[in-house]
Amino acid sequence: MSRSAKHGIELEGALWFHKDEQKFLGLDRIALLQKIDELGSITKAAKAVGISYKNAWDLVNMINNLAEKPLVERVTGGRGGGGTTLTAYGKEVVKQYGVLQEEHRRFLENLEGRLGDSASLYQLLRRISMKVSARNVLSGTITKITKGVVNAEVTLALTGGAPLVAVITNGAVENLALKEGGSAYAIIKASSVMVGTDLHDAKISARNVMCGTVVKIVEGPVSTEVDVEVGGGNTISAVITHESGTSLDLKVGAHACTLFKASSVILGVS
């Protein structure tokens, strides 16, 4: 199957025949049947496809049992001392599977063509496949890198344009190969996020203040989880004490601000 552009999406799929809720014919078993037909020996066929003799016979017996008619038969006697071969029905099934496989390949290539430039889909799949313990993983574009003696200040533009500032070491900038215009992920633990109300004009040392609408509150006996939608499709989760949640009188649908220090932001790249 042809590949799309670099970092594009390549579609793959497998064809299987089912009967009585059991898989009995797929590409690996068709390969075994083809080798049996070619070599006339189940021993040689098993070796050619990389499985044991016993496993090969188990598969053949299952295929024959589930098929409408036997696909494989033993041939005894003769000058060669016997062997294993495909029945006429078996040869026809292998041929039909090849036709289905070709049509399946064309179907997938057509889908690839309809996807067009799939780079953005590739990036999305990479993002959602990330496994990190931190609740907040935000994607952005690096707009500025300011290096100091030891640390660097990195500014990301999140989806929707909101800026996010991280402070990391100069060594981390080099190791991650961060460049202005490149993509990066901002990772913030929910426990590092503070929540407040009416903070637009407040003077605070935290570099990141993002305000929006409370979309979820989960109260516990000790801690309360608060999710705030801050625009651009981004939601920031915070875990605060139950007492703080009560004193702030937070409600779903109400306005709230999240704030976190630049040093609390971890940056990552794909």
N, C-alpha and C positions, 0 to 999 in steps of 0.2 A: 504494500500500500504506500502511495506517495505521501511524503511528509509535507506539512505546511511550513510557513516561514519559521525562522528561529523563534523558539518559545511559543510556537503555535500549538494547536491541539491536534493530536493524531488520534483518531477513533479506532478502537479495536473491539472485536466481538467474537463470540464463538457460537457455532451451531451445534445443537444437541437434539437427538431424537429421544422422546420419552415414551414409556409405556408402563402402565400400572404404577405411576409415580416414581419410576426408576429411569435413570439415564442409561441408555444402552448403546448409543452410537454418537460419537463425537470425533473430532479431528484426530485425537491420539489413537482411537480404535480403528478409524479408517486407515491410518498409517500402518497399523498392524495387519489389517486385511490386505492392503496393497503389497506388503512385503511377503505375506503368505502366497499371494498370487504370483509374485515375481520369482520367489525362491523355491516354492513347492515344499517348504519344510517349516514347521512351526518352531523348531529349535533355532534355525537360522533367522527366521523372522523376529523371534523374541530378542535375539542378540542384536539384530540390526536396529531395533527401536529402543534398546536399552532396558528391557525388563526381563524377569526370570521366566524360565520355561513354564513353571507352575502358574505364575500370574498370567501368562499368555493363554494357557488353556482355560483358566478360570474365566477370563474375559470372553474367549470364544464360546464357551458353554453358555455364558449368560446371554451373549448376543444371539446365539441360536435359539435359546429358550424363549426370549422375548420377541424375536422376529416372527413374522407371519410364516416364513419358511426358512429352513437352515441356510445360512450364508457360507458356512465352512463345512467341508466333509473330509473324512479320513479316506485315503486311498491305500489299500493293502495289496501286497504281492507285486507282481510285475518285475521287469528287469532292474528297476531301481530300488526294489524292496519296499515300495510304498512311500507314502508321504502325506501331505496335507494340501488341499487346494480349495479354491472358492467354487461354489456352485454357480450355475448360470445366473441364478437369482442374486447371489452375492456379488458377482461381477456387475450386474445391472444396478444394484444399490450403490456400489462404489462410484459408478459412473454418474448416477443421479446426484449423489452427494457433491461431486465435483461441480455439477451445474449449479446446485444451490449455493455452494461456497463462492463461486464466481459472481452470482447475482448478489450475494450478501456483501462481497467486496465492493461491487459497484454502488450498492446502496450506501455504504459507509463513506465512500469517496464523494458521493453526491451530497451527503450531509456536511462533510468537510468543506466542500465548495460553498454551500449555503451559509456556513459559519463566517466565511470571509476572513478578515483579519481577526484572528482569535487571540491576539496577544493579551487583550484586557481580560478575556475569560480565563486564560492561563494564569494571569496574576491573581485573579479572584480565587481560583482553585488552590493556588499556592498559599494564599492568606488563610483560607478557611481550614486548610489541612494542618496549620501550625498547631502544635500542642505545647502550651505553656501554662503554668499555674496562675499567672497573673490574670485578673479579670479583664483588664483593659488592654487591648491591642489595636492601635490606630495606625492607619496607613497615611503617608504623606510624601510630599516632595521637598527635598532640601533646598531652601532658598538662601541660606546664609551660614557660613562657618567662620567664627571668629576665634582665633587661637590665642591663648595666653601662654605663660611660661610653662605651666603644667597641664592645665585644663583647656578645653575648647567649648564654646557655646554654639550649639547647633540649633538652627531654627527650621522647623518644618511647616509647610502649608498643608493643612489637612483638607480632606474633601469638603468643599464649600468655602475654602479659603481661610479658615480660622488658623492663626499661628499657634505653634506649640514650641516651647523652648526646652532644650535638654542641655545639661552640662555633663560632659564626659571627659576622659583623659585624652590628651593628644595621641597617646599610643593607641587608644581605641579608635580614634578617627583614622589612623593609618592602617590598623589591622582590618577595619571594616571597609577600607577604601572609599570613605565617604567623600562625595563631590557635590558641589552645588548643581542642582538640576537632577540629581539622582533620587532614587526612591529609598525609603527606609520605613521601618515600623517603630512606633513609640509604644513602649510597654510600661504600664504603671500598675502597681498593686493597688487593689481597692482600699487596703488599709492605709495607703499613703495619701488618699484623697480626702480632703476636708469639704464640708458642705456648709453653705451659709445662704442668707437671703439679703437682698438689697446691697450687694457688694460692688456695684458698678463704680461708685465714687470713693470706695474705701481705699486707704493707703496701707498696703500690706507688702511683706517682703516676698511672698510666693510669686514667681514669675508667671505662672499659668492660672488664669482665672477664666473659666468658661461657664457661661450662664445659659439657662434654657428652661425646659419644662420637666417636672417630675413625672416619670411614666410608670414607675413601680416602686413600691415600698414593701419590704419583707421584714416584719418585726420579730425579734427574738427576745428572750429574757435578759440577755446581756448585750447583744449587738443588733443593729438595724442596718439592713442593706437598702441603699437608695440608688435608683437609676435615674439619671438626668439626661434627656435628649438635648444636645447642645447645637444642633444644626448640621447640615451637610450629611445627614444620615448617621451621624456619630452619637453614640450613647456612652456616657461615662458612669461607671459603677463605683460607689463609695460604701465602705463599711464603717459606720460610726457607732458610738455607744447608744444603747437604748435611751438613756437619759438625755443625750444630746438630741436625738430624734424627737423626743417628747417636748423638749424646751423650744425647739425650732418650729414645732407644730406643722410639720411637713404634710402636705396632702397631694395625692395624685392629681395632676393637672395644674398644680400651683407653680409659681416661678421659684427657681433656686439656682444657686451658683456652686460650681465645683472649683476647688483650687488645690494645686499641688506644686511642690517645689521643683525647680528644674533639675536638681540633683536626684530627685526621686524617679526620673525618667530613664529607662533603659532603652537604648537604640539597638535595632537589629536589622539585618538585610537578608534577602533571599540568596 
